[in-house]
């Protein structure tokens, strides 16, 4: 494993393939479809850097204290990151525009770009679930239908033609994420109420 310097950070590479970054003493793993479930359960902090005075988000999530304590899970997620990076490298010469895919409107292409997903390769490497999670974090109004559209775009069909079993799986994923968000907001509201009561 080697290290290279980029974006003011250090990248960790295997066979010249970047799968992790170190920035300000924190380790960030490359996000991929296989790590989507972990990121749903543990809302990620994404690696960002400044470019021309504005923040740019990269597809790398921070390894937190709980993950450092779980070495088996950390190794497994690191392997997912490396495997996805190697897969991306092997398809680098087949770069396509998002707008050329089914279900892909100009607006959807634009909001994907805002969260760092700028081409077909990135969309396929991350997978529909991870891409939708990124969009939800940016905008809570992103609907479940967008999740279906992303999945259809990846496999090359209209979202209405997705197999029923796959739609159900994706819907359950979206529902799980929404429940976690509602639970977080309830806890935040309760904490705010308790804090207010202390000052009365």
Number of C-alpha atoms within 10 A of each C-alpha: 9 12 16 13 11 11 12 11 16 19 21 20 17 14 8 13 19 22 23 24 25 21 17 8 9 12 19 25 27 24 30 27 19 20 21 21 14 12 20 19 11 13 15 19 13 18 22 16 14 11 9 6 7 9 11 15 16 16 21 22 21 21 17 14 8 10 15 13 10 10 11 11 13 16 13 13 21 19 15 20 24 23 17 22 21 18 14 18 14 10 11 11 9 9 11 14 11 25 17 11 19 18 22 18 13 11 10 17 17 15 16 20 15 15 17 16 23 17 16 19 22 18 22 20 22 23 20 24 24 23 27 24 23 22 23 17 14 14 11 11 9 14 13 18 15 18 24 24 22 26 27 22 23 20 13 13 16 17 20 13 10 17 10 10 9 12 19 12 11 19 16 13 18 20 13 13 19 16 11 15 16 11 12 12 12 12 12 12 12 12 12 12 11 11 11 10 9 8 6 5
